[in-house]
Amino acid sequence: MPSLFGFLLRVLLFAAGLVFAASLAVVFLLLLAVWALRAGWAVLTGRPRTPFVVRFRAAEGFQRTYRRAQTVRRPPLGDITDVEPKR
């Protein structure tokens, strides 16, 4: 009985892997079709074909974070009462 259970588990996992691979292939083909339609539309309208571009500048993210950090209100140091000052 344990060998039958192991065999069924392997078959189930193999089928799940096949379904996952098929779903990835479908997503890839859909993205490829969208890209081809976009490129075809650009050719029909006389526009240059441009690639999909994600614009990302790390410096802007850091600047935004630093600006947000400067607007955070911090309590004055005189309000801290549970710390003994060192001499």
VENDAQUI-V60522 format. One record per pair of residues at least 6 apart in sequence whose C-alpha atoms are under 8 Angstrom apart, sorted by the first residue. I is the first residue (numbers start at 0). J is the second residue. D is the distance in whole Angstrom. If there is no record, write none. Layout:
i=I j=J d=D
i=I j=J d=D
This chain:
i=38 j=48 d=6
i=38 j=49 d=8
i=41 j=47 d=6
i=41 j=48 d=6
i=42 j=48 d=7
